[in-house]
């Protein structure tokens, strides 16, 4: 492991850890697009609405998983760098079994409060049945969804990023195959859509368990090691919760945007929906690079290899900015042809082209924001991680949207995200400099 984390050239170590995460995220994106197409092909608006209403439950489960996945991987990376192997096994065992227990408890809670939760998510009398069928299956399978995220994060701390990718892609491929079978052959409706998803996650879980048994040295499945000191639990949760808040902030930001644009008509909402699909291709790769590098940052920080950490961070910033500039430039040049691939209506094409420019113009700053965020998570800076998690699409975005909406109307709404990105990036830069100020005194330059 030292050969990869401490001795390999920075570029080699970075891409070996980050590229599998990027590929895994792209695979997930492909499935999400395929799933959307399959459900839309049924031509049943109640089914489409049912899946849409139940979709936030996925976001919620993934957010819960991040508490143990991101929080655990942050602690484990630093422990490995500090050469505390036995304690690492205890932390990983704690995270794995806590995710299982949490998943089971959530199943009970979600099923017990099905009606009020579905009503809160927007279910009506006409769509309740379809939404409930999707919701129930997903609730029953909560443990499979939550568990799948945790070991993926944990085994990457050992350099097993490719193994994590294989597990994720295998499960996603199974879900892609089962989705049309359950929908069109067996005619199981929203139950089939949810079941395909749950089975896919279950397959990912099985592959991950095999990978842990065969290749992992510090990720333990031994339930006897599950007990850890209270301060270690605090460390896991203190970093994990900001990571989970980020998922909620994404949903919150999109809800605010759609609500604001709805005043200007359905075409504007549809245009932004297309823009978000295009933008997701760009942003998922950026997220993949940022989180893929997290184990490398945490390990190096734990080992107190300040010079190498400085090189890693400089390269991480460089990758994010170069990739963002190249791809956003391409998207700006070919904006209208790309939009037409989704919907060839002049009003929507023109509106979406303007929205795309406003959305992606600050993408290089988003790359920097994600690096700042993952650095804070990796080194155990819970305060910095928390501030970044609530900023870009949370508090700062809400403030920017409200101010610009009143000052500039429609134009202000579509440019609010760019303003939020600028302010959040400045906040991240200030916290980053503040965090490493003491290390400058130890020749960390």
Number of C-alpha atoms within 10 A of each C-alpha: 11 12 9 17 25 18 11 12 14 20 13 12 19 25 16 18 27 25 19 22 29 22 20 24 20 19 18 18 17 16 20 14 12 15 19 14 12 18 22 14 13 15 10 12 11 16 23 21 22 27 24 17 24 25 17 14 20 17 16 17 23 22 24 25 30 29 26 34 30 30 31 30 34 30 30 33 28 26 22 24 23 15 14 13 15 13 18 24 21 24 28 29 25 24 27 27 18 17 27 20 12 16 24 18 13 19 18 14 12 20 16 11 10 16 14 11 16 20 14 11 16 15 22 15 7 11 18 20 16 21 28 22 22 26 28 19 21 27 25 18 22 26 24 26 27 29 31 30 28 29 28 27 27 33 26 27 31 25 20 21 23 20 19 26 22 18 23 27 22 17 24 26 17 18 24 20 13 19 25 22 16 19 20 15 10 10 13 16 22 27 22 22 27 26 23 27 25 23 19 26 28 20 22 29 24 15 20 25 16 13 19 22 13 9 13 18 13 23 25 24 19 14 12 10 17 18 12 15 10 8 9 15 18 12 17 25 20 20 31 29 22 27 29 25 21 22 20 20 19 16 16 16 19 15 12 17 20 17 12 18 21 13 11 12 9 13 17 20 21 18 25 25 15 24 24 18 14 18 17 14 15 19 16 19 22 25 21 22 25 27 24 25 28 30 33 30 30 30 29 26 23 21 19 14 14 18 12 19 21 16 14 21 18 11 15 22 19 15 19 24 18 12 17 24 16 11 14 22 15 11 21 16 11 12 22 20 13 18 24 17 10 14 13 13 12 11 11 22 23 16 19 27 24 20 22 25 20 19 22 25 19 20 25 23 22 24 27 25 25 23 25 25 26 28 26 27 29 31 22 22 18 22 15 23 28 22 19 27 24 21 21 27 26 22 17 19 26 19 14 21 25 17 15 18 18 11 12 12 16 16 14 18 24 24 21 23 25 22 20 23 26 17 18 24 24 15 18 24 15 12 21 17 12 12 15 12 13 11 13 11 9 9 9 15 12
